[in-house]
Amino acid sequence: MKKGRLIPVAVIAALLILWQTAWMLEWVPRYMLPSPVMVVMAFVEDFWLLMSHAGVTLLEAVIGLVAGVLLGFVSAALMDAFPRVRQGLYPILVITQTVPPVAIAPLLILWFSYGITPKVILVVLVAYFPMAVGLLEGFQSADRDTIRLMKSMKANKWQIFWYVKFPNALGEFFSGLRIAVAYSIVGAVIAEWLGGFNGLGVYMTRVKKSLAYDKMFAVIFFVSAISLILMGLVRIIQRKTMPWNYITEYDKTLKRRSQL
């Protein structure tokens, strides 16, 4: 194992030991704080039930994420191309972020009932902002000298966007996508808390009402694991899409191996 990975593993191990110690010494009543072993056992016991609920949550998150990414891309492109659109839309984007998703979810459920629609809309709302803002910054930070060179070669706006601005914004795109992926899972779970028939959020409300805190902890860690896995997939796609960002690291690895 690489040295850089030992530190987080050691921190996690220390937290688990502290957690187990707190349970054994009853720093918190045991019915409120289950031990790590009890959480693992609860996860194993309800594994297939969790998988069925996770399928619903993932479906809501993926549909909302795709829609949010596409909407964010189109909005960023329009704000970059038309300054008046940016002046009118950007302040609204910032204002919308001052409203917490948990405050919007009840309204969406009231308007669109308890089906999948309000969950998807909430995911779109939470995924849209990081994508739109990140892409806009990427588009506008493109090298001006390169743009002038393209214009001198009679390139049109579409060619400048495709060959200069879009590649320049890829880093911001994937950074925003990692945030949007995490937000999409959280947004779907929040919407399910307030109304629904299936999903991890519905499962959480049910086990909370039955005071099954071991199952509550199990689903919390499960949601975190799903978010981490999706963020890892985004990072893998980024490495495949932007290999030039990792050339230096690859060269250093080859150099170290050649010196052995």
C-alpha positions, 0 to 999 in steps of 0.5 A: 500500500502506498504511503499516501493511503496509509494516513486515511486508513489509519484515521478510519481505523482510529475512528472505528476503535474510538467508536467501539470503545464509546459503545463498550464504555456506554458513553452514549446509551447503547440503543442510540449508538450501536457498535460497528459490528452491529452496523455491519450485521444490520447491513448484511441482514437487510442487504437485498432490501437495501439493494432494492431501495438503492436501485430506486434512489440510483435511478432518480439520481442518474436521471436528475444528474443527466438532466442537470448536467445537460441543462448546466452545459447549455446554460453555461454555453449561453452565458458565455456566448451572450453577456446579457444572458449571463448578467440576467441568469447568473444572479438568479443561480446564486440566489437559488443556492441560498434556499436549502433543498430540504425546504424545496422538497415539500413543495415539489411533493405537494405539486407533483405527488409522491412519484419519481418526478419530484425526486428527479426535479430536486436532483436536477436543482442540486446538480445544475448549479455546480455544473453551470458555474464550473463550466462557465468559469472554464469557458471564460478562462480560455487563453485569449491569445489562442482565441485571437489566433483562431479568429485571425484564421477565420474561425467562427464562434462554434469552432472557437468554442469546440477547439479552444473553450470546451477542452479548456473547461474539461477540468472544471467540468469533471470537478463540477461533475464530482460535486454534482454526483455526490449532491444527486444522491443526497438530493434523491434521499432528501426528497424520499425522506419527505414522501415516497414509496421506495428508496433509501430515504424511505428506508431511513424514515422507516427504520428511524421510526422503529428506533433501529439505529443499527440499520440507520447507521448502515444505510447512512454508510451505504449512501456514503459508499455509493457517493464515493463509488460514483465519484471514483467512476467520474475520476476514472472517466476523467483519466481516460478523457484527459490523459495529458493531465496524468502524463507527468505522473506516469513518466515519474512512475516509469522513471522510478521503475527504471531506477530499480 
